[in-house]
Amino acid sequence: MPRGLPDFEGVWQVSRTIADARGPDGRFAGTATLLPNAEGLRYTETGQLTLGEASFTAERSYQWSVAGPNQIAIAFADGRPFHQFDLSRTPNALHDCPPDIYRVHYDFSPWPSWTCVWRVTGPRKDYVMTSTYSRLGVDP
């Protein structure tokens, strides 16, 4: 189990499935790099996203920071709050983005691999996105 933010530093292989009730389903394969900066860790993800028959390069970034004892806060790249979770409890979180609701559950039990499962519902969204992370190394 990770004990804190520094345990996430490094390069991770990311494998993701997107089961979309409204279709098409998708998958992503790539890497996530978490590098230290003044606020904590900068998360940068890049890889190949396939939705149905279409495939393209995709990337995104977030800012991870300490939000309190055992608490990790994740913000969008522009600094807006996204969600936070507690490493000492069941790491669940909610992001309310009207009209949609994003619920996530993190599973760190197979550490140093881990997963997060997002359940997204709303008037135009109905999907489950499962991401599996496996450590590739500490240095990018």
N, CA, C and O of each residue as an XYZ file, in Angstrom:
560
protein
N       0.843     -1.200      0.000
C       0.000      0.000      0.000
C       0.876      1.247      0.000
O       1.881      1.307      0.709
N       0.493      2.238     -0.796
C       1.234      3.498     -0.758
C       0.991      4.200      0.585
O      -0.107      4.140      1.138
N       2.020      4.856      1.092
C       1.900      5.575      2.364
C       1.688      7.064      2.169
O       1.236      7.760      3.078
N       2.016      7.551      0.977
C       1.869      8.980      0.738
C       2.195      9.328     -0.696
O       2.501      8.460     -1.514
N       2.124     10.610     -0.983
C       2.322     11.107     -2.335
C       3.646     10.666     -2.962
O       3.651     10.305     -4.139
N       4.778     10.679     -2.230
C       6.049     10.297     -2.852
C       6.064      8.870     -3.409
O       6.847      8.572     -4.311
N       5.222      7.999     -2.891
C       5.184      6.612     -3.380
C       4.705      6.517     -4.828
O       4.932      5.501     -5.485
N       4.049      7.557     -5.332
C       3.533      7.546     -6.703
C       4.531      8.100     -7.721
O       4.320      7.980     -8.928
N       5.612      8.702     -7.238
C       6.588      9.303     -8.148
C       7.189      8.253     -9.065
O       7.542      7.161     -8.619
N       7.306      8.581    -10.348
C       7.928      7.687    -11.313
C       7.098      7.528    -12.563
O       6.228      8.344    -12.866
N       7.383      6.462    -13.282
C       6.727      6.193    -14.561
C       5.889      4.922    -14.416
O       6.355      3.911    -13.891
N       4.662      4.995    -14.885
C       3.703      3.903    -14.778
C       3.179      3.533    -16.164
O       2.890      4.405    -16.983
N       3.062      2.250    -16.409
C       2.361      1.782    -17.605
C       0.875      1.847    -17.298
O       0.439      1.420    -16.229
N       0.092      2.381    -18.237
C      -1.356      2.519    -18.040
C      -2.076      1.693    -19.095
O      -1.790      1.794    -20.288
N      -3.009      0.881    -18.638
C      -3.892      0.127    -19.513
C      -5.316      0.449    -19.081
O      -5.654      0.316    -17.905
N      -6.156      0.876    -20.030
C      -7.498      1.353    -19.673
C      -8.538      0.762    -20.605
O      -8.318      0.639    -21.810
N      -9.673      0.399    -20.030
C     -10.836      0.015    -20.828
C     -11.969      0.984    -20.514
O     -12.102      1.471    -19.391
N     -12.773      1.248    -21.522
C     -13.941      2.113    -21.365
C     -15.140      1.331    -21.880
O     -15.278      1.089    -23.079
N     -16.003      0.940    -20.948
C     -17.223      0.218    -21.301
C     -18.358      1.242    -21.319
O     -18.855      1.654    -20.271
N     -18.755      1.641    -22.518
C     -19.732      2.710    -22.687
C     -21.081      2.117    -23.075
O     -21.221      1.503    -24.133
N     -22.071      2.307    -22.207
C     -23.404      1.768    -22.466
C     -24.021      2.384    -23.718
O     -24.933      1.811    -24.314
N     -23.520      3.556    -24.113
C     -24.037      4.228    -25.297
C     -23.113      4.066    -26.493
O     -23.408      4.548    -27.586
N     -21.970      3.372    -26.276
C     -21.021      3.058    -27.336
C     -20.323      4.274    -27.903
O     -20.791      5.392    -27.687
N     -19.249      4.111    -28.602
C     -18.517      2.850    -28.708
C     -17.633      2.632    -27.479
O     -17.305      3.583    -26.769
N     -17.248      1.378    -27.232
C     -16.304      1.079    -26.170
C     -14.927      1.566    -26.584
O     -14.682      1.845    -27.758
N     -14.031      1.666    -25.613
C     -12.699      2.165    -25.927
C     -11.627      1.483    -25.107
O     -11.895      0.715    -24.183
N     -10.388      1.799    -25.490
C      -9.234      1.312    -24.733
C      -8.100      2.321    -24.902
O      -8.030      3.052    -25.890
N      -7.235      2.333    -23.925
C      -6.091      3.237    -23.925
C      -4.881      2.450    -23.468
O      -4.981      1.634    -22.551
N      -3.738      2.683    -24.096
C      -2.469      2.090    -23.671
C      -1.416      3.180    -23.731
O      -1.260      3.840    -24.758
N      -0.696      3.371    -22.641
C       0.311      4.414    -22.621
C       1.061      4.444    -21.311
O       1.171      3.433    -20.618
N       1.580      5.625    -20.974
C       2.326      5.805    -19.740
C       1.808      7.029    -18.992
O       1.279      7.973    -19.580
N       1.980      6.975    -17.686
C       1.721      8.118    -16.821
C       3.019      8.403    -16.079
O       3.612      7.504    -15.483
N       3.454      9.653    -16.118
C       4.672     10.059    -15.435
C       4.297     11.045    -14.341
O       3.621     12.041    -14.600
N       4.736     10.767    -13.120
C       4.486     11.653    -11.991
C       5.820     12.209    -11.517
O       6.634     11.497    -10.929
N       6.031     13.500    -11.784
C       7.296     14.155    -11.467
C       7.091     15.231    -10.411
O       6.080     15.934    -10.428
N       8.051     15.366     -9.484
C       7.924     16.387     -8.436
C       7.940     17.801     -9.018
O       8.657     18.095     -9.974
N       7.127     18.660     -8.412
C       7.162     20.097     -8.682
C       6.843     20.805     -7.369
O       6.717     20.144     -6.338
N       6.710     22.108     -7.379
C       6.517     22.884     -6.157
C       5.228     22.523     -5.421
O       5.154     22.670     -4.201
N       4.218     22.056     -6.143
C       2.923     21.742     -5.522
C       2.780     20.281     -5.107
O       1.860     19.940     -4.363
N       3.672     19.419     -5.573
C       3.560     17.987     -5.280
C       4.104     17.172     -6.425
O       5.317     17.103     -6.625
N       3.197     16.539     -7.195
C       3.590     15.754     -8.362
C       2.756     16.172     -9.567
O       1.538     16.325     -9.474
N       3.419     16.351    -10.680
C       2.724     16.639    -11.940
C       2.487     15.311    -12.648
O       3.439     14.599    -12.967
N       1.220     14.974    -12.896
C       0.822     13.746    -13.574
C       0.658     14.074    -15.055
O      -0.140     14.936    -15.423
N       1.418     13.382    -15.900
C       1.292     13.560    -17.347
C       1.091     12.192    -17.978
O       1.902     11.285    -17.788
N       0.015     12.050    -18.722
C      -0.342     10.772    -19.337
C      -0.342     10.937    -20.845
O      -0.865     11.919    -21.371
N       0.248      9.971    -21.538
C       0.232      9.993    -22.994
C       0.168      8.565    -23.516
O       0.733      7.649    -22.918
N      -0.523      8.384    -24.635
C      -0.650      7.048    -25.204
C      -1.605      7.034    -26.377
O      -1.930      8.070    -26.957
N      -2.046      5.830    -26.713
C      -2.936      5.616    -27.848
C      -4.338      5.289    -27.337
O      -4.525      4.330    -26.588
N      -5.315      6.089    -27.744
C      -6.712      5.884    -27.379
C      -7.454      5.365    -28.597
O      -7.353      5.930    -29.686
N      -8.197      4.289    -28.407
C      -9.018      3.719    -29.466
C     -10.468      3.744    -29.007
O     -10.806      3.206    -27.952
N     -11.323      4.374    -29.809
C     -12.765      4.413    -29.560
C     -13.444      3.821    -30.788
O     -13.443      4.421    -31.863
N     -14.018      2.648    -30.614
C     -14.588      1.962    -31.771
C     -13.488      1.655    -32.757
O     -12.523      0.971    -32.417
N     -13.619      2.155    -33.985
C     -12.611      1.926    -35.026
C     -11.584      3.051    -35.107
O     -10.564      2.902    -35.780
N     -11.832      4.163    -34.439
C     -10.920      5.318    -34.488
C      -9.828      5.187    -33.437
O     -10.088      4.787    -32.303
N      -8.603      5.529    -33.827
C      -7.470      5.466    -32.920
C      -6.633      6.734    -33.068
O      -6.388      7.188    -34.185
N      -6.193      7.307    -31.947
C      -5.423      8.538    -31.994
C      -4.585      8.693    -30.735
O      -4.839      8.039    -29.724
N      -3.586      9.564    -30.806
C      -2.755      9.874    -29.652
C      -3.549     10.758    -28.697
O      -4.215     11.706    -29.114
N      -3.466     10.431    -27.409
C      -4.185     11.201    -26.401
C      -3.242     11.523    -25.255
O      -2.345     10.743    -24.932
N      -3.454     12.678    -24.646
C      -2.678     13.027    -23.463
C      -3.499     13.926    -22.561
O      -4.419     14.617    -22.999
N      -3.138     13.895    -21.279
C      -3.783     14.756    -20.302
C      -2.839     14.908    -19.122
O      -1.907     14.121    -18.954
N      -3.086     15.926    -18.306
C      -2.241     16.123    -17.139
C      -3.077     16.630    -15.969
O      -4.119     17.262    -16.139
N      -2.577     16.328    -14.786
C      -3.205     16.733    -13.531
C      -2.112     17.154    -12.561
O      -0.928     16.909    -12.793
N      -2.521     17.786    -11.479
C      -1.608     18.113    -10.392
C      -2.036     17.324     -9.161
O      -3.173     17.451     -8.706
N      -1.130     16.507     -8.618
C      -1.368     15.757     -7.396
C      -0.677     16.487     -6.254
O       0.463     16.929     -6.405
N      -1.347     16.621     -5.113
C      -0.741     17.292     -3.964
C      -1.267     16.679     -2.672
O      -2.255     15.945     -2.665
N      -0.582     17.001     -1.586
C      -0.996     16.550     -0.258
C      -2.108     17.476      0.216
O      -1.973     18.699      0.165
N      -3.214     16.880      0.681
C      -4.356     17.667      1.156
C      -4.542     17.538      2.664
O      -5.462     18.135      3.224
N      -3.691     16.773      3.324
C      -3.785     16.525      4.760
C      -3.201     15.158      5.038
O      -2.732     14.489      4.117
N      -3.218     14.727      6.295
C      -2.680     13.405      6.612
C      -3.380     12.311      5.794
O      -4.600     12.163      5.856
N      -2.602     11.561      5.040
C      -3.105     10.464      4.199
C      -4.023     10.918      3.072
O      -4.632     10.074      2.415
N      -4.144     12.198      2.830
C      -5.056     12.738      1.817
C      -4.277     13.192      0.583
O      -3.287     13.915      0.691
N      -4.736     12.760     -0.579
C      -4.168     13.218     -1.840
C      -5.257     13.955     -2.612
O      -6.358     13.443     -2.814
N      -4.921     15.168     -3.036
C      -5.842     15.982     -3.836
C      -5.358     15.968     -5.276
O      -4.159     16.057     -5.540
N      -6.291     15.856     -6.194
C      -5.977     15.894     -7.617
C      -6.721     17.070     -8.226
O      -7.930     17.224     -8.055
N      -5.964     17.902     -8.946
C      -6.531     19.076     -9.610
C      -6.330     18.934    -11.118
O      -5.412     18.251    -11.571
N      -7.194     19.582    -11.879
C      -7.012     19.653    -13.320
C      -5.740     20.441    -13.618
O      -5.217     21.124    -12.738
N      -5.242     20.354    -14.834
C      -4.006     21.038    -15.226
C      -4.081     22.544    -14.982
O      -3.059     23.177    -14.718
N      -5.279     23.121    -15.067
C      -5.425     24.568    -14.864
C      -5.601     24.957    -13.397
O      -5.802     26.130    -13.083
N      -5.524     23.963    -12.496
C      -5.604     24.236    -11.061
C      -6.966     24.051    -10.428
O      -7.081     24.078     -9.202
N      -8.008     23.863    -11.238
C      -9.346     23.635    -10.662
C      -9.366     22.307     -9.921
O      -8.797     21.330    -10.407
N     -10.010     22.244     -8.750
C     -10.090     20.982     -8.002
C     -10.849     19.917     -8.795
O     -11.857     20.201     -9.442
N     -10.341     18.688     -8.729
C     -10.989     17.548     -9.387
C     -11.584     16.625     -8.317
O     -12.804     16.486     -8.229
N     -10.735     16.003     -7.514
C     -11.216     15.169     -6.416
C     -10.055     14.889     -5.472
O      -8.907     15.219     -5.767
N     -10.368     14.273     -4.325
C      -9.318     13.837     -3.419
C      -9.734     12.535     -2.765
O     -10.914     12.192     -2.702
N      -8.715     11.812     -2.274
C      -8.999     10.538     -1.626
C      -8.077     10.353     -0.432
O      -7.054     11.025     -0.304
N      -8.463      9.420      0.445
C      -7.760      9.139      1.690
C      -7.111      7.772      1.571
O      -7.799      6.767      1.390
N      -5.791      7.730      1.672
C      -5.064      6.464      1.577
C      -5.303      5.542      2.767
O      -5.088      4.334      2.662
N      -5.746      6.091      3.899
C      -5.924      5.268      5.096
C      -7.324      4.667      5.198
O      -7.597      3.866      6.091
N      -8.202      5.052      4.291
C      -9.572      4.524      4.283
C      -9.864      3.952      2.908
O      -8.976      3.859      2.060
N     -11.108      3.571      2.695
C     -11.501      3.130      1.366
C     -11.390      4.341      0.443
O     -12.120      5.318      0.604
N     -10.472      4.275     -0.526
C     -10.222      5.458     -1.356
C     -11.259      5.648     -2.465
O     -11.037      5.296     -3.624
N     -12.386      6.212     -2.073
C     -13.449      6.561     -3.011
C     -13.519      8.073     -3.107
O     -13.133      8.779     -2.176
N     -14.010      8.566     -4.226
C     -14.177     10.013     -4.383
C     -15.305     10.283     -5.357
O     -15.756      9.398     -6.084
N     -15.746     11.525     -5.353
C     -16.842     11.977     -6.203
C     -16.440     13.309     -6.832
O     -15.868     14.177     -6.172
N     -16.749     13.450     -8.114
C     -16.596     14.736     -8.796
C     -17.944     15.054     -9.422
O     -18.391     14.380    -10.350
N     -18.576     16.082     -8.903
C     -19.883     16.499     -9.406
C     -19.661     17.581    -10.456
O     -19.200     18.680    -10.149
N     -19.995     17.249    -11.693
C     -19.801     18.165    -12.821
C     -21.137     18.228    -13.565
O     -21.303     17.594    -14.608
N     -22.094     19.002    -13.018
C     -23.439     18.992    -13.586
C     -23.436     19.171    -15.097
O     -22.725     20.025    -15.624
N     -24.220     18.377    -15.782
C     -25.220     17.467    -15.260
C     -24.691     16.049    -15.005
O     -25.484     15.134    -14.781
N     -23.380     15.854    -15.034
C     -22.814     14.509    -14.883
C     -22.213     14.310    -13.496
O     -21.823     15.261    -12.820
N     -22.151     13.042    -13.098
C     -21.540     12.674    -11.822
C     -20.461     11.635    -12.101
O     -20.694     10.639    -12.786
N     -19.285     11.887    -11.559
C     -18.129     11.001    -11.713
C     -17.802     10.412    -10.337
O     -17.505     11.150     -9.398
N     -17.858      9.096    -10.222
C     -17.500      8.406     -8.985
C     -16.294      7.520     -9.264
O     -16.247      6.832    -10.284
N     -15.316      7.538     -8.356
C     -14.110      6.745     -8.561
C     -13.813      5.918     -7.319
O     -14.046      6.342     -6.187
N     -13.290      4.726     -7.571
C     -12.776      3.865     -6.495
C     -11.357      3.471     -6.870
O     -11.117      2.939     -7.954
N     -10.423      3.735     -5.971
C      -9.035      3.317     -6.142
C      -8.809      2.021     -5.391
O      -9.350      1.827     -4.303
N      -8.012      1.133     -5.966
C      -7.640     -0.118     -5.306
C      -6.116     -0.229     -5.321
O      -5.506     -0.451     -6.366
N      -5.517     -0.069     -4.146
C      -4.071     -0.138     -4.023
C      -3.607     -1.476     -3.440
O      -2.421     -1.635     -3.149
N      -4.518     -2.441     -3.265
C      -4.154     -3.714     -2.633
C      -3.101     -4.502     -3.404
O      -2.339     -5.232     -2.770
N      -3.005     -4.403     -4.743
C      -1.931     -5.131     -5.427
C      -0.636     -4.317     -5.548
O       0.209     -4.628     -6.388
N      -0.471     -3.273     -4.714
C       0.675     -2.369     -4.790
C       1.965     -3.136     -4.963
O       2.185     -4.108     -4.240
N       2.843     -2.745     -5.898
C       2.928     -1.439     -6.511
C       2.099     -1.259     -7.773
O       2.203     -0.208     -8.405
N       1.294     -2.210     -8.170
C       0.289     -1.970     -9.199
C      -0.958     -1.455     -8.496
O      -1.137     -1.679     -7.299
N      -1.816     -0.768     -9.233
C      -3.064     -0.273     -8.658
C      -4.066      0.003     -9.769
O      -3.709      0.088    -10.944
N      -5.315      0.139     -9.378
C      -6.374      0.419    -10.351
C      -7.248      1.560     -9.854
O      -7.318      1.849     -8.660
N      -7.907      2.193    -10.805
C      -8.987      3.109    -10.461
C     -10.133      2.828    -11.427
O      -9.933      2.626    -12.625
N     -11.323      2.822    -10.871
C     -12.526      2.547    -11.658
C     -13.452      3.754    -11.524
O     -13.906      4.095    -10.433
N     -13.715      4.384    -12.660
C     -14.635      5.518    -12.724
C     -15.983      5.050    -13.239
O     -16.062      4.336    -14.239
N     -17.046      5.453    -12.551
C     -18.421      5.218    -13.001
C     -19.001      6.590    -13.288
O     -19.166      7.396    -12.373
N     -19.314      6.867    -14.549
C     -19.763      8.197    -14.960
C     -21.194      8.088    -15.472
O     -21.489      7.295    -16.366
N     -22.077      8.896    -14.891
C     -23.484      8.887    -15.303
C     -23.970     10.319    -15.486
O     -23.487     11.252    -14.845
N     -24.917     10.456    -16.361
C     -25.523     11.757    -16.631
C     -26.429     11.637    -17.833
O     -26.586     10.547    -18.384
N     -27.028     12.734    -18.250
C     -27.968     12.685    -19.364
C     -27.335     12.208    -20.673
O     -28.018     11.625    -21.515
N     -26.029     12.456    -20.846
C     -25.359     12.052    -22.089
C     -24.236     11.048    -21.861
O     -23.573     10.634    -22.812
N     -24.015     10.649    -20.598
C     -22.891      9.771    -20.285
C     -23.348      8.582    -19.457
O     -24.177      8.708    -18.556
N     -22.791      7.432    -19.785
C     -23.087      6.203    -19.031
C     -21.970      5.213    -19.331
O     -22.113      4.357    -20.204
N     -20.856      5.330    -18.606
C     -19.737      4.439    -18.874
C     -18.962      4.100    -17.607
O     -19.045      4.792    -16.593
N     -18.211      3.013    -17.703
C     -17.294      2.592    -16.653
C     -15.908      2.553    -17.282
O     -15.686      1.884    -18.291
N     -14.983      3.279    -16.671
C     -13.621      3.344    -17.169
C     -12.691      2.757    -16.111
O     -12.616      3.258    -14.989
N     -11.985      1.693    -16.481
C     -11.091      0.999    -15.559
C      -9.657      1.161    -16.029
O      -9.314      0.785    -17.150
N      -8.818      1.726    -15.162
C      -7.410      1.955    -15.478
C      -6.544      1.134    -14.541
O      -6.762      1.125    -13.330
N      -5.561      0.446    -15.103
C      -4.605     -0.337    -14.328
C      -3.226      0.278    -14.522
O      -2.808      0.549    -15.648
N      -2.527      0.495    -13.416
C      -1.202      1.109    -13.419
C      -0.176      0.102    -12.910
O      -0.388     -0.544    -11.884
N       0.930     -0.027    -13.629
C       2.045     -0.888    -13.231
C       3.326     -0.070    -13.323
O       3.585      0.579    -14.337
N       4.116     -0.104    -12.270
C       5.322      0.719    -12.220
C       6.336      0.281    -13.276
O       6.629     -0.905    -13.426
N       6.869      1.278    -14.011
C       7.929      1.024    -14.986
C       9.285      1.426    -14.431
O      10.303      0.840    -14.799
N       9.313      2.425    -13.544
C      10.573      2.886    -12.984
C      10.377      4.170    -12.228
O       9.294      4.756    -12.245
N      11.438      4.613    -11.556
C      11.350      5.842    -10.780
C      11.751      7.032    -11.625
O      11.195      8.117    -11.455
N      12.712      6.860    -12.540
C      13.164      7.965    -13.372
C      12.487      7.902    -14.751
O      12.451      6.838    -15.369
N      11.944      9.046    -15.244
C      11.284      9.044    -16.555
C      12.283      8.887    -17.682
O      11.896      8.865    -18.851
